[in-house]
Amino acid sequence: MHITHYDWEDIIGRQIGLEGTSIVGLMLGDQLHPPMVEAKEIWKSGKRWKEGAEMCVHRLAAMMQIHANDLILDVGCGIGGPARLLASEYGCRIVGINTSKKQLKTAIRVTKEKNLEDRVKYVGANAETLPFPVGCFDKVWTMNMFYHIRDKGLAVNEFYRVLKPNGVLAFDDWTITDTTTKKEIALLKHDWLNQNWITENELMLLLKNNHFSIENVSDYSHVGKTVMKKYFGKVFNRDFRKRIEKIDPQWGEMIADHFEGAIKRTIEYYKEAKMKYIQLTATK
């Protein structure tokens, strides 16, 4: 897991007090994943996009059936938003890992401010080589970050290794499909700064080959085709573009243009069945 671009100069993140998040933090606060929910009232107001992202956390948490005594590994924890939400809502303990020093610094600070440092800890670590003993976690959580991982086979093997018997893996992410062309994949790599997109079928095979039993799979691609397609562009430009350009007069317009273009391309890929957005749980 190599996410060094999160450690680039971040004028916007620093200005809003969430360094390492850039415009995603401006839109979604500490929840650095898309609000893949059907609710029109969420998509119609940028102020509610964070709420939609939190709904996705609760939805996946319900799928994996979190208990108060669980010890959970959050792989690619961002600045700790989902980890803090799980700890505060369900009373579980969480260890978040990340390779971004800037995001870890923000995560530690915000967690301390929210008085959750007794339940949420952070470690600088890579998903392919987890620094934990065999069978020490009840659950492994990975939210909208698996696409960043270079060697996905190694990572899934590590997830299995650190889980207790009957432990649960909770997964949330984009995947491409078998119809996505090389040109389209190249554009995704440019848009989202990663090189390792896989299809849903490849993901399922990877989990099965690493001895996971897939329990539940939910596809939210229809969100991209419907409410996201209808409202994203208008709401992004109304609620966020001017703020982005004001905070970063030099690069804000370019950053906003790139992000809007990347999201609109993603929406078209949902529409054309070139991308999917899934949440799943699998058991060791």
Phi, psi and omega in degrees: 000109184235102187240047188294339180294342175288348178262006175293167176306129188229082181296316184292312179300320180294321182294325182267002177081019180227063185298138183099006182240338181052222187287340177295319176295324177298322183274322192238007180063231182269006178260096190268047179216154186290148178280077184279070180234155185277347188295119179297323183295334176288310184289335182284348182227116178301331179296342183255002181297323177299319178301318178296320178295322177294327176298325178294323176298312180297323180296315179290325178298321178294324179295324184267355175055071181287141175241157185298331182267007180289143167251119189243137172261121176260105185273118184073060193282359183061229176259019170089012183302303178300321180300314180294322179296316179295316182297317183285326184274327187245350177076011180279171175253143186223141170245119178259137175243151181199150175264351181273114179295324181293315179293321178298319179299315178296317180301314181296317181296311183294322179296320177294319179298329181267007177057041180244011185293344176282341182248338183236120178241161181228145179224135172283109186203162181254140183297333182282343180220075184291131183273049183227152180286168179300136170062041183257350182245142175285325183214150173242131185240130176221115188239113176050047176215349183300329180296341177284335191287132182288302181258090185291329178296315177299317182297313181297322176299321177292320177303314180297318184298317187275351178281145171289161173307134183069012176293160187243135171260128175248129189231137177218121180184169168285149163222158171269182180238175181292346181265355181290127184276166178299323178295318179294321177296320178299321178292321176298319178299321178291316184294318191245010170056046174214163188240010197225052178286141176231161178276164176299320180297320177295321178297313181298317179296320179299316179295315181295320180293339177259022169074017173278145172257113183286126185259305184224138176227126177235133183253123180248024179299331181298335177298317179297327183281339190245265187295324178295315179298320184288321192249337190305302187302312182297315183288320178302313182289327180286317190261341188231328189302311182297324178295318178299313183291329179288318181293320182234082184299330183283313187243356187301316181298316180295318179298315180296318179298316181296315182295314180299318179296319180296317180293318181295324176294319178299317178301317179296324178293324173299313182301321184269009181060035175265344180222156174225158172233116187234152166239136179213161170232146179219149186245142177286000000 
